[in-house]
Amino acid sequence: MKQFGLFRTSGEIMKNLLGALNPPERITVSQLAERDLYIKNPLGRGRYSFAQTEYAREILDCVSSLDVTSIALVGPAQIGKTEMMLASVAWFVLVDPAHAQIVEKAYHAGKEFTGERLDPFFDANPELSKRLAKGRSSNTTFTKVFNHGMRLTIGWPSKNHLSGKQRRFMGLPDYDRWEGSIGGEGDGYEQARKRLTVFYRRGKIFVESSPGKMPDWSTFNSTPPDSPHVAPDFPGILAIYNAGTRCLWYWQCVNEECKNWFSPNYKMYCYPAEGDPGKRAQDVRLRCPHCDIDYVEDGSNGRPGKHELNQKGRWVPDGMWLDTEGELRGEMKNPGRDVSFWLKGPAAAFQPWSEQVKKLLTAQDIYERTGNWEPLQTTMQTDQAEAFIPPTNGSKRDSHELMERAIQGLKKGVVPVGVRYLITTIDTQKNRWVVQVHGIGVDGRIWIVDRYTVWDSGIIGDDAKPVSVSPGTRLEDWRQLEPVIEKEYPLEGGGGTMRAKIVTVDGYGEAGVTQHAYAWYRQLQRSRKDLIGRIYITKGEPKVGATLCELRYPNSQRQDRKANARGEIPVIFVGSTQARDNTSALLDRDVDGPGYVNLPGWAKSWWFDELTAEEKRGKLWVPIRKRNEAWDLLCYTTALNAGPLVQADLIDWEHPPAWADVWERNSNVTIKAIDTAKPSVEISYEKNNSIEDWARNLYSE
């Protein structure tokens, strides 16, 4: 017998086509779930029930509503999010057939979803299984084809899975674990939403996740939102939530003198102040914020427990509230076809309060002992569904306070008395190099000698204006750094000039920068050997625990000094976190002494803003402003000063090396003839006085 594709006879084709023409049954997703669906779990097969997850009912009914396009759910683990996604799929299969797609966070996650959740769900529901079309290709790991023509595909975030195909239902679980940009075409949610366009009111996208993405701290608005319904300005699921109706889940207090509604969150947990985390967590209560009565999870104190509170809970959109009679009042602030829900930890049906609090207290203890806030971040995001803002460790500085410490009288571009050698650090940007010159003195004292930007490429454009440098696209532009390396700075008092002991340039970042940095260095090795030994390429190592400063030869099989002799490229790797920790400690010092940073009075306010552009949160430094060059270049300098090329902590300042000696004996200082005319101030000095002492006397008046 001839087989027609997925069907054996033309009669089967007609039967299935006629079935597909039947109007959909008028039933919501929650009604279908309660009436027909079963869930398979480790304990066996049981009916789909809202007894513990009443909050899921309204969310699911949005999937079958013609008034809704997007459903966003922010929630912790163990609230039944996967079951909601499965029930949504079942409604399309059994009630209103249409092509659907579930996009898991990765290939392996899609495979696990089918094997561990989707296939067992079909096994538990014969009505679903018998709708599968015949044939081996109709029931695979990533594709389910049904006899009425519907196709369900399981994918992962990629351009192929999110473009070119029209779908009436898109399910996006665990969204905040996706990459930020999919296939270079932007946000995955927006790409998935475009698949619904042709279906207008009937198209649905259901995205769910616990918070997991972090904001750009340089632009983050730390001001608390005006409404508790508004999430902090984070990307990912919280941004999608904020664009919707912003519904929070509310419980009603049973105290007759209160009867107010509140949205439960972890801040309402109460537990003993002392003891081990596990023991303290066993006695957890949740306190009504209006009347201060306590609830226990199982309701053993005569008041309803978590499950009873959930059964009578209500979703409330932003701008509205519930009165004591349960009537919804007010006006929705952000109505529309995008609905969003935020359920927090205490309401999670299958996660006990005691476990949540134990994780929270344990993570807090780890942070207090070690400064590691990663366990705290994990439990706040996955167990409490909260936006996590790392603690600052008290490292945040005020730029105005540092400006008040600045030393007036220092001159830009002049080496101050006390400086023994110069370290120049250069930051590579897309269209410029930012140069900062630092003077180092006895016991590691630091001065900022100069700061400027290299913009001009030496090329004149068609508009007769100079063309800016482009380190990532034009190798020849790197020649503009050679005057920076050669530059000599006048000594305070005019007795001579000093050149930098070390000049480093960031050789990583924009596309093409590393390639051109290496090529330029090879050119110097051939044609400017006089600069080799003073100029180095640098790379930051952001990983916590990275070595502070290390010289490597990344393009060589050898890592010893013979590699340099063969013309390989030395690169200085700087442990960014440790460098920032060390530099922060130096800036904390507000009186002269070892490591004191003499802040320049000539610097403008923007320079001090750059110097305070980051703050430490736990173990990591995070940006709070976009421009951080002053801070970044100072951090590189302190690392270089401690690193193998300088080893400042090993210098015997009574018998220093020639490059760190007093000016008149310093190998990097060019002494000019001293004017024998009588100076404007009276100077007395002995024959053995150095040029450095002479200048100090000159400027002491």
N, C-alpha and C positions, 0 to 999 in steps of 0.2 A: 504494500500500500504506500502510495506516495505521501510523504509528510510535508506539510506546509509550514516551514520555519519551526516555530515553537509548538505548533498544533499538528495533530495527526490527520484531521479531516477538515473539509470546508465547513462541515456542520459545527465543529468546535469553534472555528473562527467566528461564525455567525452568532453562536451562543454567547461568546465573550463580548462581541461587539454590541449586541443588544443589551447585555448586562451593563456595559459601560454607559449606555444611553439613559439608564434609569436616573431620575433626579436624586441628588444626595439626600439621605435621611436627615431630618431636622433634629440633630442631636449635638450637643457640645462635646468637647473632648473629655471634660470631667464626667459627664453623664455616661459616655461610652466606657470610660475607664471603670467606673463603679459597676456598671451593668455587665460588661462582657470581658474585661481584661483580667489576666492573671500575671503574677510576677514570680519568677523563679529565683530563689535565694538559697543560701547554704542550709536552711532549715526545711526546704522543700518548695512546693508550689502553693501559692496563696493568692487570694483575690486582691486586686488593686484596691487599696483603701486610703481614705483621707483621714482616718481616725487620729493619726499622729502628725499628719502633714496638711492640715486644713489650709495652710498658706498656699499650697500648690493649686488649689481649685481655681481661683481667679486667674492665676498665671496661665493655666492650661486653656481656660475658656477664651483667652485672648487669641489663641491659635485658630480657633474656629469662628472668630468674630470678623465680620466684614468691615468693621470700623477701625481695625488695627492692622498695621503693616509690620512694625518692629516690636519685638518683645525682648527686653533686656533684663536679666536677673543677676544681681550681685549677691553672692551668698557664700557661706563657709562650706567646708566639707561636711558630708553626712547629713544633707537635708533632703535627699531624694532628687537631685537635679537630673541624674541619668534616667531615672524612671519617668520624669516629665518629658524628656526628649523621646523616649520610647513610646509613650502614650501618644505624643504628637504624630509620630510616624504611623502608628496604628490607625489613627483617625483618618489619615489620608488613604491608607490601604483599604480600610473597611467602609468608609463613609463617602469620601470625596476624592477619588483617585487622581493623582497628579504626580509628575516627576518631582523627586525630592533628593536632597543630598545632605549628608552629615559630613562635616569637615573637622576631623580630629587634629590635634596639635602636631602630629608627626606620623610618618608611615607606620612605625611600630605601634603607635597608639591606635591607629585605625584598625590594624590587624587584631589588637587586643580587644577593642570594642566589639568587633564582630564575633570573635571567638568566645569572649567571656560574658557579653551582655546581650547583643542582638540575636545571635543564634539561640541561646537559651530562652530568650523572650518569645521567639517564634515557636520553639518547642513547647512552651507553656501555654500557647494560644493556638489551638488547632485551626481556628477560623483564619488566622493569618497564614499558617503553613499551607493550607489548601488553596490559598490564592496565588501561591507561587506557580509560575509557569513551568511546564515540563521541560526537561533537558538540562544537561550538566552545566551549561553556560548560564542558566537562569538563576543559579544559586551558588555564587562564589563568595570569596572573602570580601571583595570590594563592590560587588554588584548583585542586586536582587531584582529580578524581573517578574512581574505579576501578570496573571492571565487576562487582566483587563487593560493591559498596556502600560501600566505605571512602572517606572524604573526608579529604584532607590540605589544611589551610589554612595560609597564611603571613600572619602578622600583625605587629603592633608594639605596644609597651606602651600600652594604652588600656583604659578601662573596658569598652568594647564587645568587645574581643578577649580579655578575661580574665574575663568574667562571663557567666553564663547558659547556657553551652554545656558539655556533658559530653564529655570527651576521655579516651581510654585512654592516650594518649601526649602529653606536653607537652615540647617541646624549647626550652630557654631559652639560646641562645648569647650570649656576651659580656655577661653579666648585669650586671657592675659599671658598664656604660655606660648603664644604664637610669636613669630618674629615681627618686628615693627613694620617692615615694608616687604610686600610679597612680590617677588619677581621684578623689583625695581619700579613697581607701579603703584606703590602707596599702601594705604591701610587695608587690611584684609576684610574688615567688616564692610567698608564701602564697596570694595570689589564684589563681595558676595551679594550685597544688596542690589547691585545692578542686574543681577540675574533674574530679579522679580519684576522688572519694569513692565514687561508686556502684559502681566497679569493684573496690574492695577490693584483693586481692592482685595483680590483673592490671593495675592502673593504674600508670603509670610517669611520673616527671618527671626529665628529664636537664638539669641546669643546669651551664654551664661558663663560665669567665672567667679572665682574669688579674686580680689585685687592682687596683681602681681607685677605691674609695670611701675617704674619710678619716673618722676618728672625731671625736666631740665631744671636743676636747682637755681641756675642763674636767672631764670625768668619766673620761678615759682612764686606765687602769691601766698605768703604764709598767713595772711589775715584770715581768721576763721569766717566761714560763710555766714550770712545773716540768718539762714534757716538751717535747722538740723537735717532737713531733707536734702540739702545740697552737699554733694561730696567735695572734698578738696580737689584742686585743679590738677588731677593726675590723668595721664593718658590711658588708653585701653578701655576696659569695661566701665570704669568710673566716668570717663568722658561720655561714653554712650548712655550711661544712666542719667547723667546730668542733662542730656539733650532730650530726655523723655519726660514723663509725668512725675517722676521722682516720688514713688510711693514707698513709705516705710510701714513696717508691720507693727501694729499696736496691740497691747494688752490692756484690759481694764482692771483697775484695782478693786478688790471685793470689799474693802473697808467701807462700811455704810457712811462713815463720815468723810469719805474721800470720793470714791467712784470715778476718779479721773483716769484717763487713758494715758499710757506712756509707751514709748518704743524702747524695748529692752536692749541694753548693750553692756559690754564687759565692765564699764565704769560703775555699774550698779551692783556688782558682786561685792559681798562683804565676807570676811574670813578673819581668823585670829591673826594678830600682828606678829606673833612669834612662833617658832617651831619649824620643822622640816616642811618643804613644799607639799609633800604628800599628805601629811597629817593636817596641815592648815586647810588644804583643799577639801578634805573630808567634811569639814564643817561649813562649807560655803552656803551662803544665803544670797538671795537677790532682793534688794530693797527698793520699794516704791519711791520714786524721787519726789512725790507730792506729800506723802504722809509718813514715810519712814517705817512702814510695817514691812516685815520680812517674809519672803516666800522660800520654801525649800522645794527641791526639784520633784520629789515624789508626793508632795502635798501632805506629809505626815504631821504637820503642825496644825491641821484643821483648816487650812486654806488650800485653794487649788494649787496643784503642781504645774510643771511646765506643760504637760500634755493637755490638761484641762484649760489652761490659759490659751494655748494654741487653738483649741477647738472653738473658742469664742473670740479669737483674734480677728482683726480687721486691717485691710490695706487702706492707707490714707494718703492721697496725693498731696504734693506740696501746695500750700495755700489753703488747705482745708483742715478741719479738726472734727473730733467726735465729742458731742456733749455727753453728760452723764447718762442720758437715756439711749445713747448709741446712735443718735441722729447725726449724719454727716453735714457739717456746716461750712460756710465760707465759699471761696471760688478758686478753682484750680488755676495755679499760676502758669503752667506750661501745657495747656491742652493740645491734643493733636493725635495723629495716628501712630506715634511712637510712644509706647507705654514702657515704663521701667519700674523695677522693684528692687528693694534693698533689704535683705533679711540678715540679721546679725547673729553672732554666736549663741547667746542664751536661748534663742528660739530654735536652734538646730535640733531636729527631732531625734537623731540617732547619735548625738555626741553629748555625753553626760557633763554637767557643770563641773563636777569634781575633776574630770580629766582635763577640761579646758583650763581650769584654774591652776592645776598642778603644772601643766605645760607653761603657763604664763609666769608663775612664780619661779620655776626652774630657769626659764630663759632670763628673767630679770636678775636672778642670782649670778648666772654666767656673765651677764653684761657687767654687773657691779664688780665682779672679781677679775675679769680679764679684759673688759672693754669690747668684747665681741658681741655685736648686736644681731648677728645673723639668726640665731635661734629665736630671738625676740621678733624679728621680722617675719619669720616663718609662721609662728603661732598667731601673730596679729593678723596676718593676711589670710591664712588657710583656715584657722579655727574661729576667728572673730569677724572675718570679712571686713576688716578696717584698712583704711589707707595708712600705710606706715611711714612716718616721718622720723628718720633716725635721730637719736639724741645728739646734742652738739658737743658734749664733753666740756662745756665752758670755753671752747676755743674761738668763739666768735669775737672779732675785734671791731672796734669803732674806728673808722678812718680819721675822724676828727681828733680823737685822743692821740693817735700817732702823729698827726700834724702838729699838735701842741708840743710834742717831744722833739720836733725837728730842730736842727741846729742852724741858727741864722748865721750868716757870714761865710758859710762854705760857698765856693764858686763852682758853677757847673763847668765841667771839663777841665778842672784843675785838681792835681793830686794833693790832698791835704797833708799837712805835717802829721807824721805817725804812720803813713802808709809805706809798707816795705815792698809790696808787689801787687800787680793788677791781674784780675781774672775777668775776661770779657766773655759773656754768654749771649748767644744769638738765637732768637726764636724765629722759625721759618713759618711764614703765613702764605696764603694763596697768592698775594700780590705785593709782598713786602718782607723785609727782614727787620725785626725789632732788636736793637742792640742795647745792652746795659753793661756798663763797666763798673767793676767793684774794686775797691782798694782794701787790702788786707794788711793789718798791722800786728804788733806784738800780742801774743796770746789770742790770736784770732779775731781781734777787733775788726769791724767792717765799716767801710764808708761807701756810699754810692757816688761815684765820680762823674758818670755821664749816662745819658739815656737819649737815644735818637732812633730814627727809622730810615732804612735804606729803601727808597721807593724807585729812584730813577734808574732805568735800564741803560741809559745812554742812547736809546733809540728815539728818533723823532717821528711821530706818527703823521698820517696824511693831513691831519688838522694842524700841523706845525706845533703840536704840543708833545712834551716828553711822554714816553710810554712807560708804564710801571713795570717793575720786574715781574717775572712769572717763574718761580723756582721749579715748578713741576713740569713746565713745557719748554723752557729755553735754557739749554746748558750754558750758553755764553753769558747769561745773566749772573751766574755765580762768580764771574770775574769781578763783579762789583764789591765782593767781600774782601778782596785783597787789600784795598786801602784801609779797611777796618782792622785787619791783622797788623798792618804796618804802622798804624797811627800811634804817635807819641804824644803824651799829655804833659803840659808844663807843670813843673813843681810849684807848689805854693812858695812864693817869695821870688820866683823867676830864676832860680839857680840852675835850671836844667830841665830835662824832659825824661819821662819814663814810658817805656813800652810795656805791653801786657806780657806776662809770663806765659799765660795760656789763653787761647781763644777757642771757644767751642761753638759749633753751630748744630742745631737740631736737623738731623738728616732723615727724619721720618714724618709722615703725615699725609699730605695730599698726594694723589697719584702722580708718579713720576719723580717725586722729590728724592727718594732714596737712590734711584738710578742715576740722577744727575749729580747728587752729592758725591757718590762714589767716583763717577767719571771726572768730576772737577778735582777731587783729591788726587787721582792718578795723574792728572795734568800737572798739579803742583809738584808731585814726586819727580816729574820729568823736567819741568822748566823753572820751578821756584823752590829748589831744595832748601833755600835759606829759611823758608817758612815751616818746613816739616819739623816736627818736634814742638811747635807752638800751637798749631791748629789741629783740632780734633773734631770728629763728628760725634754727636751724642744721640742717645735714645733713652727715653723714659721707660722704666719697668713698673707699671702700676700695681702689680700683684703684691698683696700684703706679705711681708717677710722677704722681699727681694733684697739682695745685697745693696748697701748704700751706694757704692761706687766701684765699678769693676771695668778694667780694660780688657777687651776681647778683640778677636779678629774673625768676625762672623763669616767672611767670604774665604776663609782659609781652613785647611785641615789641621793646621798647627795653631797652637794658642800661646806660643812662646815668643821671645824677642827675635828669634830668627825669622819669624813670619814677617815682621816689620822690615827686616833687612832685605827680604825678597820682594818688597814693594807691595805687600798686602796692606789692607786698610784697617788701621786701628779705630775701634769704636768704643766710646765710653758709655757704659750702661749705668743709669742712675735709678736707684730704687726710690720711686716717687714718694711713697708713703713715709718711709723713714726720713727722706730728705725734708719733707714737710714737717714732720714731727720735730726734727732737730731745729729747723729754722723758726718754727713757732716758739720753741723754748727760748731761742735767742731773742726774739722780739718781746718775750715776756720780761726780759731784763730791762729795768728802767733807770739803772745807774751804771756809770762807767765800770768796766771790768772785763775779764776774759769773755770774748764772744759778743761784746756789746755792739749793737747795730747803730751807727751814727746816721740818723735819718736826715736827708738833705732839706735844708730850708728853701732851696731854689726849686724844689719839685712842686708842681701844681696839685690841686685837689684830686684830679683824675688819677694821678700816680698813686696816691694813697688809697683811692678806691680799688685800684688794681691790686694793691698790696693786701687788701682785706677781702679779696674776691672769693675766698674759699673758707669753709669752716669744717671742722671735723665732726663727723657723726659716727659714733662707735669707733671702728677701726679705720674708716675710710674718710678721705677728704672729698667734699663735694662742692661744686661751684654754686655760688649764690649771685654771681655776676658773670657776664660773658667775657669781659676783658680782664685777664689775670696775669699779663706779661710781667709786671713788676715783681709779683709774688713768685711766679714760676722761675724767672731768671735768677732771683735771689736764692731760691731753693737749690737750683742747679749749682750755684756758686758755693754754697756751704757744703754740698756733697763733694764737689771737685776739690775743695780745700782740705777735706778729710780723706780724699781718695789717694790712690797710689802715685799720682803724678806730683802731689804736693806733700801729703802727709804732715800737715801743719802741727798736729799734736806731738810729733817727734822732733820738731825744730828746737834746737838749743839756742835761745835768743841771745845768749852771751857770745856764742860762736856760730852764727847762722850761716847757711850756704850763701854763696855770692848773690844769688837772685833775691834773697830775703835780707840782705845786709842794709846798713844805713846808706843813705843816698850817695855819699861820696865814694863808697866802695861797692855799690850795687851794680851788678853786671847788666841790668836792664835800664840803667840810668845813664843819660848822656849829660855830663856836667858842662855848663856854659861858663865862660869867663865871668868872674864876679866884678861888677862895677866898683872901682876903687874910690869913686867919688863918695863924699860923706853922705850917708843915708839920712832920711828925714827924721829918723828916731835914733837915739843914742844906743849903740850896741857895744857890749863888752863881751869878748870871748877869748878863750885861750887858744893856743896854737893847735891843740888836739881836737877842738870842737869840730863836729861834722857839719855838712851843709844842712842837714835836717835840724840840728840845734840852732844854727844861724837863722834859719827861716822861722823857727819857733820864737826866737828872741825878737825878730823883726815884727812879728804879728801879735806879740803879747801886749803891746801898748793899746 
